[in-house]
Amino acid sequence: MATLRASSMCRVVPNIQPSIDATICLLANSPPTPISLSKLFEIGNDFTEDGQIRYAQLLHRELPLRFSQRIEELRALPHGLSTLSGVADTRTLYKQCVEAIVNAEFPRDQASQRSFKALVRELLERKNEQKVVQTMALAVRSQYAKEGLDVQDKLVADMDSSRWQDVQGGWTGLEPRLLEAARVRSNCDRVLNRFYMARIGLRFITEQYLHSAQRNTEGWSGVLHSRCDPVQVANMAAADVEGLAYHHMGQCPPIVVRGEPGGAFTYIPKHMHYILAELLKNACRAVVHAHRSSEQASRRRRRRKHDLPPVEVVVVHGAEDVAFKISDQGGGIPRSSMPSVWTYMYSTAQQPGSTDVTQRSRSSLDVDRESVSQTGALAGYGVGLPMSRLYARYFGGELDIQSIEGLGTDCYVHLPKLGESCENLPEMVLSSPGNQVSTQDSNNPVPNGIDLPSTVTY
């Protein structure tokens, strides 16, 4: 392996000081180390003890920095959101992670590396960390509703767009109360998009370390799979969502997946599964509600699955990417509501109760299909679509929605092919967050590749 040069951006995590807050502040103001996809793929296939130690040393420096940045982002949330209990709990959780890692023994040999890996695994698998997305979503939506901004924001969404416009981040032609609702929504969406995108990157580089040198199946490199079959993943997501739909609604439309099997490409199956499952949940829920004329009719249809129009998934392989088209006949979305589907403040479903968050709901992304069909919430957090778009965009892909009110909705997912062993990547992937610093900050671009401290070489 090549030895990479050190640079002026090299950082060493300081020893823990009397004030952990001072350490967090120092780390949060340091730039993260850029790690390319090709390097991560190489790391996942490095079965040597020295290779594992070197990546552990990198994460010993990198994870406290990225956790600290998330803490400061949460502290700076606008409109009083930083004081919410759910947000404060997440800050406390991440603060504990920083303290645990900087106080952990630096991994210099195999014994200390294994100890560090066990610590990282314990931190990542804490139930509170796995529920950060739901906890944050419920906290933000509850505050939004508490201030009455949800009602005012609905008025903004329902207004004729010709009566107001967005001019460089500002709005004109709105009443003061509607203007405030629009500003709050825009500010919160921007901050949460950045936070969630960075969290995707943090979990990716961590899971790549935890799963490296563990997969025995050919084609795997950590959580990356060079033979990811999109049709197979789509069928797995369909099976999971069908179980969820029956669990929560008592019925489910047929989910039909069309595509040539065996068209494998390099991707993270968990990310693909998350996106498809979220879109299928929305589609199935829309179809059931649109075609349920009464509670009595609902009871009659419980055992008549094919009375409902199917949800169709079409998988197509292009030269640059793999595309999915998910179509439903669930009544569609009004044009006035289309801008709202990408905000974290919007959901047409009833908000899940506390038991859904604390006991039952676990994302398929975090648990690798761990009984998702029996335990997950079907809808109501308001994060499914915006989070799915972030996962698509993480590697330079995209998620688009076209809807016809009175008929149904078509969702288009484009996931770029990550090349053979993540080499020779297309431009859209080279410039994506997933190939750089795993954070959404276009104002601070970094070169592709990995730049490690001088004590760590590849």
SEBALUM-209795 format. One record per residue (C-alpha): x, y negated, z negated. Coordinates in pm, whole numbers, padded with zeros to 5 digits, always signed. Example, Ala and Ser with C-alpha at 12.3 -4.5 7.8 and 13.67 -1.06 7.14 Angstrom:
2
+01230+00450-00780;+01367+00106-00714;
END
This chain:
458
+00000+00000+00000;+00115-00354+00067;+00234-00582-00207;+00039-00908-00211;+00208-01233-00293;+00108-01439-00594;-00003-01798-00548;-00077-02112-00741;-00430-01976-00797;-00300-01689-01010;-00460-01681-01352;-00402-01501-01677;-00686-01472-01924;-00574-01642-02247;-00571-01460-02578;-00892-01511-02769;-00887-01837-02962;-01075-01922-03284;-01356-02055-03065;-01487-01815-02804;-01679-02110-02659;-01349-02285-02579;-01225-01976-02400;-01549-01950-02202;-01522-02315-02101;-01163-02265-01984;-01245-01953-01785;-01559-02101-01630;-01355-02378-01471;-01117-02136-01298;-01182-02014-00942;-01265-01644-00905;-01026-01413-00723;-01142-01342-00366;-01165-00969-00296;-01231-00859+00060;-01459-00572+00156;-01175-00381+00317;-00974-00406-00004;-01269-00288-00212;-01320+00005+00024;-00951+00088-00014;-00978+00065-00392;-01274+00303-00396;-01066+00566-00220;-00757+00523-00436;-00746+00835-00653;-00401+00763-00799;-00352+00666-01163;-00150+00360-01062;-00430+00244-00833;-00691+00274-01106;-00467+00087-01350;-00406-00197-01105;-00778-00249-01040;-00851-00230-01413;-00591-00503-01469;-00762-00720-01210;-01103-00674-01372;-00958-00739-01719;-00879-01086-01587;-01172-01129-01348;-01478-01013-01544;-01445-01258-01835;-01405-01538-01582;-01719-01445-01389;-01924-01383-01702;-01810-01725-01829;-01921-01892-01508;-02264-01736-01542;-02284-01859-01903;-02208-02216-01799;-02460-02198-01515;-02728-02089-01760;-02628-02363-02001;-02672-02619-01723;-03016-02504-01607;-03238-02806-01539;-03574-02907-01682;-03520-02758-02027;-03490-02403-01897;-03156-02349-02074;-03333-02359-02412;-03579-02079-02331;-03538-01768-02542;-03492-01537-02243;-03220-01758-02099;-03052-01799-02437;-03058-01421-02486;-02881-01373-02152;-02615-01629-02248;-02558-01448-02576;-02530-01114-02396;-02271-01249-02152;-02083-01419-02434;-02055-01081-02607;-01922-00932-02283;-01652-01199-02255;-01545-01151-02615;-01537-00772-02583;-01321-00775-02270;-01068-01042-02370;-01018-00864-02702;-00979-00525-02533;-00635-00376-02484;-00478-00471-02152;-00481-00156-01932;-00112-00072-01886;-00131+00308-01878;-00386+00581-01811;-00507+00598-02171;-00574+00224-02198;-00728+00224-01847;-00975+00496-01949;-01060+00306-02265;-01118-00010-02061;-01336+00175-01810;-01550+00314-02092;-01594-00039-02230;-01691-00182-01891;-01938+00101-01833;-02098+00040-02174;-02132-00333-02104;-02278-00283-01757;-02526-00018-01868;-02668-00213-02160;-03042-00229-02117;-03041-00605-02172;-02798-00656-01882;-03001-00436-01652;-03309-00646-01730;-03147-00985-01678;-03337-01049-01354;-03676-00972-01509;-03597-01156-01832;-03489-01469-01647;-03787-01456-01412;-04041-01428-01692;-03872-01706-01890;-03874-01946-01595;-04231-01867-01494;-04361-01901-01849;-04200-02245-01885;-04332-02348-01547;-04685-02245-01645;-04652-02401-01992;-04592-02743-01840;-04876-02699-01592;-04637-02715-01301;-04763-02387-01156;-05103-02545-01087;-04946-02864-00951;-04705-02665-00735;-04999-02473-00589;-05148-02808-00488;-04823-02895-00312;-04826-02563-00127;-05189-02604-00023;-05142-02959+00108;-05121-03025+00480;-04747-03042+00548;-04800-03353+00760;-04877-03549+00441;-04531-03500+00297;-04179-03410+00403;-03844-03310+00257;-03577-03570+00330;-03227-03461+00224;-03352-03283-00084;-03614-03546-00172;-03986-03568-00105;-04192-03855+00024;-04565-03909+00030;-04643-03711-00286;-04820-03816-00604;-04579-03838-00903;-04709-03518-01067;-04682-03324-00741;-04342-03474-00674;-04221-03348-01012;-04354-02999-00944;-04179-02986-00606;-03852-03110-00754;-03859-02863-01042;-03925-02574-00807;-03648-02677-00569;-03391-02730-00846;-03472-02405-01021;-03466-02203-00700;-03126-02345-00608;-02972-02268-00948;-03128-01921-00971;-03018-01833-00618;-02661-01917-00712;-02683-01729-01042;-02837-01415-00894;-02602-01409-00593;-02303-01432-00825;-02449-01156-01045;-02479-00931-00739;-02108-00984-00676;-02015-00927-01038;-02201-00598-01051;-02064-00491-00713;-01695-00526-00801;-01763-00364-01140;-01960-00068-01004;-01697-00018-00735;-01443+00029-01016;-01666+00258-01222;-01752+00482-00926;-01409+00480-00762;-01227+00814-00760;-01548+00985-00878;-01746+01062-00563;-01663+01402-00420;-01888+01368-00116;-01710+01274+00203;-01779+00921+00320;-01815+00762-00024;-01583+00490-00151;-01715+00383-00489;-02067+00257-00420;-01989+00194-00051;-02088+00472+00189;-01939+00493+00537;-02217+00731+00642;-02520+00552+00502;-02827+00678+00689;-03091+00397+00698;-03375+00636+00787;-03292+00856+00490;-03274+00555+00257;-03605+00425+00395;-03772+00760+00327;-03633+00762-00028;-03764+00409-00088;-04103+00510+00055;-04127+00808-00180;-04039+00592-00480;-04291+00322-00390;-04565+00578-00328;-04516+00704-00681;-04526+00349-00816;-04843+00268-00624;-05028+00574-00754;-04903+00503-01106;-05026+00140-01107;-05316+00138-00858;-05430+00498-00829;-05384+00500-00452;-05134+00422-00180;-05150+00375+00196;-04950+00617+00411;-04592+00496+00463;-04461+00597+00805;-04088+00571+00876;-03986+00575+01242;-03628+00588+01362;-03359+00818+01487;-03199+01002+01193;-02826+01035+01173;-02744+00678+01281;-02510+00623+00989;-02306+00309+00920;-02107+00159+00633;-02318-00006+00363;-02421+00010-00003;-02724+00244-00015;-02841+00093-00346;-02867-00255-00194;-03056-00124+00108;-03289+00078-00114;-03366-00226-00331;-03459-00443-00032;-03680-00181+00132;-03850-00081-00193;-03941-00442-00275;-04087-00502+00070;-04278-00173+00064;-04420-00251-00281;-04556-00581-00152;-04697-00416+00161;-04868-00131-00022;-05015-00359-00283;-05149-00594-00014;-05310-00309+00181;-05477-00158-00126;-05618-00491-00243;-05731-00597+00103;-05921-00273+00163;-06061-00220-00185;-06413-00355-00151;-06526-00259-00498;-06419-00058-00800;-06660+00217-00697;-06505+00232-00350;-06166+00241-00513;-06260+00552-00712;-06385+00724-00397;-06060+00649-00216;-05824+00773-00483;-05802+01111-00313;-05839+00975+00041;-05499+00833+00116;-05552+00813+00491;-05859+00589+00457;-05609+00305+00423;-05419+00171+00725;-05056+00279+00718;-04752+00075+00632;-04500+00126+00911;-04121+00109+00886;-03928+00097+01213;-03549+00141+01201;-03343+00023+01499;-02966+00032+01556;-02818-00265+01738;-02461-00338+01837;-02407-00574+01539;-02658-00465+01279;-02927-00225+01171;-03275-00377+01172;-03590-00279+00984;-03942-00390+01069;-04195-00332+00792;-04554-00391+00901;-04875-00381+00701;-05243-00462+00752;-05287-00620+00412;-05466-00937+00513;-05161-01155+00567;-05041-01472+00397;-05188-01819+00458;-04951-02047+00647;-04964-02302+00368;-04832-02040+00124;-04540-01920+00337;-04279-02161+00189;-04376-02045-00160;-04294-01678-00103;-03922-01759-00135;-03951-01933-00470;-03905-01765-00808;-04213-01948-00932;-04454-01766-00704;-04632-01435-00725;-04981-01330-00627;-04972-01045-00878;-05054-01059-01247;-04745-01114-01460;-04633-00787-01626;-04679-00761-01999;-04396-00746-02247;-04406-00367-02252;-04328-00365-01882;-04012-00563-01948;-03891-00405-02269;-03990-00045-02219;-04085+00050-01867;-03933-00168-01598;-03593-00073-01461;-03485-00178-01115;-03404+00091-00860;-03093-00112-00780;-02951-00060-01126;-03038+00303-01187;-02995+00481-00854;-03357+00596-00818;-03381+00701-01183;-03751+00792-01193;-03850+00464-01029;-04179+00610-00919;-04279+00662-01281;-04133+00365-01466;-04105+00047-01258;-04340-00249-01239;-04513-00281-00904;-04523-00661-00891;-04566-00978-01094;-04213-01103-01169;-04197-01334-00868;-03841-01227-00782;-03887-00945-00528;-03873-01142-00202;-03610-01404-00296;-03390-01135-00454;-03426-00911-00149;-03317-01196+00074;-03011-01253-00146;-02916-00886-00120;-02953-00903+00259;-02748-01222+00279;-02477-01090+00047;-02307-00921+00344;-02424-01172+00605;-02763-01018+00682;-03106-01178+00678;-03468-01125+00578;-03750-01296+00768;-04127-01280+00732;-04400-01340+00990;-04763-01321+00881;-05107-01355+01037;-05375-01444+00786;-05665-01203+00820;-05449-00927+00963;-05117-00852+00796;-04748-00921+00755;-04430-00819+00934;-04097-00826+00750;-03770-00816+00942;-03450-00707+00770;-03113-00734+00943;-02816-00563+00776;-02480-00603+00955;-02265-00300+01020;-01962-00319+00793;-01728-00145+01032;-01520+00166+00987;-01383+00154+00631;-01490-00214+00623;-01224-00309+00881;-01277-00521+01195;-01574-00697+01038;-01797-00926+01247;-01784-01299+01174;-02116-01299+00988;-01970-01052+00738;-01629-01221+00714;-01795-01544+00600;-02048-01377+00368;-02034-01394-00013;-01975-01019-00026;-01644-01050+00160;-01514-01347-00032;-01567-01441-00394;-01914-01292-00442;-02056-01630-00535;-02276-01870-00341;-02065-02185-00318;-02013-02311+00035;-01838-02622-00095;-01540-02417-00208;-01452-02178+00074;-01169-01935+00018;-00960-01732+00257;-01051-01374+00327;-00850-01108+00150;-00740-01054-00204;-00507-01274-00405;-00394-01101-00722;-00181-01219-01012;+00188-01139-00975;+00164-00858-01232;-00079-00669-01009;+00034-00540-00669;-00118-00332-00393;
END
